[in-house]
C-alpha cells in the first residue's frame, strides 16, 4: 500500500511540475489559445490541453496547491489510480465545459480540482466507511467555500468548468473502481 501511495504522489508532483513547465512555455508562445472553446470542433482539443494551461501565476499557484492537497488526500485514502481519476475528471469535466461553456477560451486545472473536491466528498456517500466520512467532513469544513465557485458570480472565471468538474467528480466517486 505504502509503495502505491508513494508512486501516486510522485506522479502527482510530475503533473504539477508539467503544469508549471507549460506555463513557462506559454510566456513565449501563444499556447493558451489551445484551451476549451465551447461548441467549436477545434475546441475539443482543449479538453486535453486546458488542465495544463493557466493565465497567470496566481491561477496556476491556486490550482497547484489544491491539486496537491486533494491529490495527497486521495492517495492516502485509495493508494492508486490517481492519474486515471485525473484523466477521467479532465475528459468528462472538459467535455461538459465544451458543451455548456460561455464564449471564450476556458483554461486551467480548476475543473480537475473541483472534480477531486467533489469526488472526495461523495466517496463518503457511496462507500459508507468511516475513513471516507472523516475526510469528507474535513474537506467540507476546510474547503466548503469552494461551492461558491460553482456559480457565475465572477467575471473571467470559468464556473462552467468548476461545475462540470464537480459533476464529473460525483460520477467518478460513484462509478470508477479504485
C-alpha positions as CSV (number, residue, x, y, z in Angstrom):
1,X,0.0,0.0,0.0
2,X,2.7,2.5,1.0
3,X,4.6,1.8,-2.2
4,X,1.5,2.5,-4.3
5,X,0.9,5.8,-2.3
6,X,4.5,6.9,-2.9
7,X,4.3,6.1,-6.7
8,X,1.0,8.0,-7.0
9,X,2.4,11.0,-5.1
10,X,5.4,11.1,-7.4
11,X,3.1,11.1,-10.4
12,X,1.0,13.9,-8.9
13,X,4.1,16.0,-8.4
14,X,5.1,15.3,-12.0
15,X,1.7,16.6,-13.3
16,X,2.1,19.8,-11.2
17,X,5.6,20.3,-12.5
18,X,4.4,19.8,-16.1
19,X,1.7,22.4,-15.5
20,X,4.5,24.9,-14.4
21,X,6.6,24.0,-17.4
22,X,3.7,24.5,-19.8
23,X,3.1,27.9,-18.1
24,X,6.8,28.8,-18.8
25,X,6.3,27.9,-22.4
26,X,3.1,30.0,-22.6
27,X,5.2,33.1,-21.7
28,X,6.9,32.8,-25.1
29,X,4.3,31.0,-27.3
30,X,0.6,31.7,-27.6
31,X,-0.5,28.2,-26.5
32,X,-3.2,29.5,-24.1
33,X,-5.4,29.6,-27.2
34,X,-5.4,25.8,-27.1
35,X,-7.9,25.7,-24.2
36,X,-11.5,24.6,-24.5
37,X,-13.5,26.6,-27.0
38,X,-17.2,25.7,-26.3
39,X,-19.1,24.1,-29.2
40,X,-16.3,24.6,-31.7
41,X,-14.8,21.5,-33.2
42,X,-11.3,22.7,-32.8
43,X,-12.2,23.5,-29.1
44,X,-12.4,19.7,-28.4
45,X,-8.5,19.6,-28.4
46,X,-8.7,21.9,-25.4
47,X,-10.2,19.1,-23.3
48,X,-6.7,17.5,-23.3
49,X,-4.7,20.7,-23.0
50,X,-6.8,23.0,-20.8
51,X,-5.8,21.5,-17.4
52,X,-2.2,22.3,-18.2
53,X,-2.8,25.9,-19.4
54,X,-3.0,28.8,-17.0
55,X,-3.4,32.5,-17.5
56,X,-1.1,33.8,-14.7
57,X,0.9,32.7,-11.7
58,X,-1.8,33.1,-9.1
59,X,-4.2,31.0,-11.2
60,X,-1.5,28.3,-11.6
61,X,-0.5,28.5,-7.9
62,X,-4.1,28.1,-6.6
63,X,-4.7,25.1,-8.8
64,X,-1.3,23.6,-7.9
65,X,-1.8,23.8,-4.2
66,X,-5.4,22.4,-4.3
67,X,-4.3,19.6,-6.7
68,X,-1.6,18.7,-4.3
69,X,-3.8,18.8,-1.2
70,X,-6.7,16.9,-2.7
71,X,-4.3,14.5,-4.5
72,X,-2.5,13.7,-1.3
73,X,-5.8,13.0,0.5
74,X,-7.0,10.8,-2.4
75,X,-3.7,8.9,-2.4
76,X,-3.9,8.3,1.4
77,X,-7.5,7.0,1.0
78,X,-7.2,4.9,-2.1
79,X,-3.5,4.4,-2.8
80,X,-3.8,4.0,-6.5
81,X,-5.3,5.2,-9.8
82,X,-4.8,9.0,-9.3
83,X,-3.8,9.6,-12.9
84,X,-6.8,7.6,-14.1
85,X,-9.0,9.7,-12.0
86,X,-7.3,12.9,-13.2
87,X,-7.8,11.8,-16.8
88,X,-11.5,11.0,-16.2
89,X,-12.1,14.3,-14.5
90,X,-10.3,16.2,-17.2
91,X,-12.2,14.5,-20.1
92,X,-15.7,14.3,-18.6
93,X,-15.5,17.8,-17.0
94,X,-13.8,19.2,-20.1
95,X,-16.5,17.8,-22.4
96,X,-19.2,19.2,-20.2
97,X,-17.4,22.6,-20.3
98,X,-17.2,22.3,-24.1
99,X,-21.0,21.7,-24.2
100,X,-22.2,24.4,-21.8
101,X,-19.3,26.9,-21.6
102,X,-19.7,30.5,-22.3
103,X,-17.8,32.3,-25.1
104,X,-14.0,32.5,-24.9
105,X,-11.3,30.0,-24.2
106,X,-11.5,28.0,-21.0
107,X,-8.2,27.1,-19.4
108,X,-6.8,25.8,-16.1
109,X,-6.9,22.7,-13.9
110,X,-9.7,24.0,-11.7
111,X,-12.2,21.6,-13.3
112,X,-10.0,18.8,-12.2
113,X,-9.6,20.5,-8.8
114,X,-13.4,20.7,-8.3
115,X,-13.6,17.1,-9.5
116,X,-11.2,15.9,-6.9
117,X,-13.0,18.0,-4.3
118,X,-16.4,16.5,-5.0
119,X,-15.0,13.0,-5.6
120,X,-13.5,13.1,-2.1
121,X,-16.7,14.4,-0.6
122,X,-19.0,11.9,-2.3
123,X,-16.8,8.9,-1.7
124,X,-18.3,9.0,1.8
125,X,-21.8,8.8,0.5
126,X,-21.1,5.9,-1.9
127,X,-18.6,3.9,0.1
128,X,-20.2,4.4,3.5
129,X,-17.0,3.8,5.5
130,X,-15.7,5.9,8.4
131,X,-12.4,6.9,6.8
132,X,-14.2,8.4,3.8
133,X,-16.7,10.2,6.1
134,X,-13.9,11.7,8.1
135,X,-12.1,13.0,5.0
136,X,-15.4,14.3,3.6
137,X,-16.1,16.2,6.8
138,X,-12.6,17.6,6.8
139,X,-12.9,18.8,3.2
140,X,-16.3,20.4,3.7
141,X,-15.0,22.1,6.9
142,X,-11.8,23.5,5.4
143,X,-12.8,23.8,1.7
144,X,-16.5,24.0,1.8
145,X,-16.4,27.6,0.4
146,X,-15.4,26.2,-2.9
147,X,-19.1,25.6,-3.5
148,X,-19.3,29.3,-4.3
149,X,-17.1,28.7,-7.4
150,X,-19.9,26.7,-8.9
151,X,-22.0,29.8,-9.7
152,X,-21.5,32.5,-12.3
153,X,-20.5,35.3,-9.9
154,X,-17.1,36.3,-11.1
155,X,-16.1,37.6,-14.5
156,X,-13.3,35.7,-16.3
157,X,-13.7,32.6,-14.0
158,X,-15.0,29.5,-15.8
159,X,-17.8,28.5,-13.4
160,X,-18.8,26.1,-16.1
161,X,-15.5,24.2,-15.8
162,X,-15.9,24.2,-12.0
163,X,-19.5,22.9,-12.2
164,X,-18.7,20.2,-14.8
165,X,-15.6,19.1,-12.9
166,X,-17.6,18.8,-9.7
167,X,-20.3,16.7,-11.5
168,X,-17.5,14.6,-13.0
169,X,-16.2,14.1,-9.5
170,X,-19.6,12.8,-8.3
171,X,-19.8,10.4,-11.3
172,X,-16.3,9.2,-10.6
173,X,-17.0,8.6,-6.9
174,X,-20.0,6.5,-7.9
175,X,-18.8,4.6,-10.9
176,X,-14.9,4.5,-11.1
177,X,-13.5,1.5,-9.4
178,X,-10.5,2.4,-7.3
